[in-house]
């Protein structure tokens, strides 16, 4: 029975290494390919210029680590259920670092609060390379709608900490209604994180 593997949806880009910078690109299998049996060598290979090592995963399951080119994975498809899967490669430079490839909401989304007042929870995101948090990434939180402010401004920049997290405080717009805040970082290959916080406007006497 054949297994279908999505190959190139997530590929970790390298941080600059000396004067070089690299990225991970699947040579095989291609995105949407249907595969079966055991993959390895040229049937499961990436290009990764400047990499010191490349780690391969199917979803969150670690497959193997390649410490030198050719950067090849080892995948026995019979060990996984039939269906669509995400095959992922994350490259690391000589310092053991990999660049950010995605940003996700950690907490603070879909809450309600008093219009014109700070939201109860901070808006918190997590930047990762697809597996681990990435520190030192400058994340911009921008108010897109609702008239709110982050750290007293329409946009603010926060650097991720050691776990890859960053957060800001939203003051909801005075008019009430939905406040929308986007969190993103430069050269993000994926989609930004978008928060929605609803402001409740009290009428006199309430």
HELIX and SHEET records of a PDB file:
HELIX    1   1 UNK A   41  UNK A   43  5                                   3    
HELIX    2   2 UNK A   77  UNK A   79  5                                   3    
SHEET    1   A 5 UNK A  34  UNK A  35  0                                        
SHEET    2   A 5 UNK A   3  UNK A  12 -1                                        
SHEET    3   A 5 UNK A  84  UNK A  92  1                                        
SHEET    4   A 5 UNK A  53  UNK A  58 -1                                        
SHEET    5   A 5 UNK A  61  UNK A  66 -1                                        
SHEET    1   B 3 UNK A  24  UNK A  28  0                                        
SHEET    2   B 3 UNK A  45  UNK A  48 -1                                        
SHEET    3   B 3 UNK A  71  UNK A  72 -1                                        
SHEET    1   C 2 UNK A  38  UNK A  39  0                                        
SHEET    2   C 2 UNK A  75  UNK A  76 -1                                        
SHEET    1   D 3 UNK A 102  UNK A 107  0                                        
SHEET    2   D 3 UNK A 123  UNK A 128 -1                                        
SHEET    3   D 3 UNK A 165  UNK A 168 -1                                        
SHEET    1   E 5 UNK A 111  UNK A 114  0                                        
SHEET    2   E 5 UNK A 193  UNK A 200  1                                        
SHEET    3   E 5 UNK A 177  UNK A 185 -1                                        
SHEET    4   E 5 UNK A 138  UNK A 145 -1                                        
SHEET    5   E 5 UNK A 155  UNK A 159 -1                                        
SHEET    1   F 2 UNK A 149  UNK A 150  0                                        
SHEET    2   F 2 UNK A 170  UNK A 171 -1                                        
END                                                                             
